[in-house]
Amino acid sequence: MQAALEVTARYCGRELDQYGQCVAAKPESWQRDCHHLKMNIARCTSNHPVIRQIRQACAEPFEAFEQCLRQNEAAVGNCAEHMRSFLQCAEQVQPPSPSATVQAQPLSAS
């Protein structure tokens, strides 16, 4: 969870900050009043190209980290190495080049 939060904070920090401020400001009704901001975080993490690449490239170390957490619920500190492996993988993911995300247009013959 912490590893996913670190990646989310890096690429969707604005959305995370807005949600956190809303939750802090509305302790009685944050579940209802801040839901739209929570959805903004989900939208950002689903659509951000770097996060999508991290999910693809680092699926294996992330799954190992999640499995470790499930097996060590009472001692999540035992999973620090798994988290470190995932974050190292995430650090190495390069943002897609703009030319890779734009489809090439055929050249028209003049």
N, C-alpha and C positions, 0 to 999 in steps of 0.2 A: 504494500500500500504506500509506504513512504517513497519508494522508488518511482512509482507512478505519479505521486504528488510532485516530486521534484521535477519530472519531465513536464508535467502539466503547468507547474509554476513558471518554468522557463519559457514555454511557448504560448501559454494562455494566461499569463500573469494578470493582465487587466481584468479579465472575466473572473478570475479567482479572487482578486482584491475586492471587486464590487460585491461578490457574493458574501465574502467574509464581513464586509462593512454592514451589509444588510442584516446578516444573522446577528451581529453584535448590537445593532440598533433596535432590533425587534425580538427580544428574548421570548416574548409570549406567543408570537405568531409567525416566527421566521419560516416554519415549514410551508405555510400558505403564502406569505407575503414575498418570500424570496425564491419561490419555485422557478419563476421565469429566468432568474439569474443563474440558477443551477442548470437550467436547460441551455443557457448560453455557453456554459463551460463544456457541457456535453457536445454541443454543436462545434465548438472550437476544436476539441480533441478529435472529433470525428473527421473534420475537414482539413485540419492543418497538415500540409504535405510532409513536414518533417516528422510529426508524430505518427503519421501513417507509415512512413518509411521505417521508423523505429519499431513499430508493431510487427512489421514484416521481417526486418533484419535481425531483431533481437527477441523473437518469439521464444526461442529455446532457452536462453538464460532467464527470461521473465517467467516462463513456466516452471523452471527449476526453483526459482525464488518463491513462487506461489506455493509449490508443493512443499518446500521447506517450511513455510509459514504454517501450512495445514498440519504438518507433522510436529511442529514445535510451538503450538499455541501458548503454552505456559512459559516458553523461553525463546521469544522471537529474536533475541540477541544472537542466538545460534545461527541465524540466517544472514548475518552481516556480510559474509563473503559472497553469498549468492546475490545480495543486493549490489555489492560492489561490482560484480561481474556484469550485471545488467546495466548499471550506470556507465561502466567503461564501454560497453557495446553501444549504448545510446550516444555517448560522446563522439564515437567514431563515425556515426551516421552523418553524411553530408547532405545539406539541403539539395533538393533536385535543382538542376540548372534550369533557368527560365526557358531555354530552348527545348528542354525535354518535356515541359508541361504544355507548350504551345504546339498544336498540330501544324505540320508544314502545309502550306498552301501551294497547290500546283502552280507552276509558272505558266502564264498564258503566252501563247506565241503571238507576236505582233506582226 
